[in-house]
């Protein structure tokens, strides 16, 4: 469930701004057909920050219904009680695991972080994956905090998007005796993270190039490092293009260009500019995606 290529799903919206339920099903079926290992609804890429609680749970429910691979539901919040509630509801609708972001904005102490995640883990029988993305949360989870949390039975891994390979190496080193893995949270760092002991990627790029991301990860895991490097460098322009604006603005446009369901992002995010769209279109065309 926690290894390989795991797309962080977009949440498609209709023209009236409502969730595109059929679009969610279609997107999930496309990704499963392409061989992804699991899917993550309601993460940052899924615009969880602008979903109501009812929409959040409904999206998880729709993905569970559409998916034949494990569903790792995003259930994080900077309010511990809210995160516990979302986690329980994700379990109720059939999610296989949850991913919980480091609390954002309120910048808790290390002790606060430990207690936050402990409370969430104790509220569920599901496996819990931590999510560290200090560029969005303004709070980095140190290797020391992660090592303590890894001792909790159902905290089984971390999505690491700090960009700090030294920190990630220390996390892997300090959790080797636990049932705990590290997943890349940054597509462009997937290959180097695999080389230090990471087990896969929770990926934005896999929404639009799932087969290539699978080839990169699978090649490395099979020992074909040279092929993994070839795919990595082939994908580099797309890694960069999907972050020419705030995620998920570019990936939603890329999904639209592929013919998948996307719709406009919700405010305060706005659509990709025409100039950036043409740049993205060229990158995707050069890769043979469109």
Order of alpha helices (4+ residues) and beta strands (2+ residues): beta-alpha-beta-alpha-beta-alpha-beta-alpha-beta-alpha-alpha-beta-alpha-beta-alpha-beta-alpha-alpha-alpha-alpha
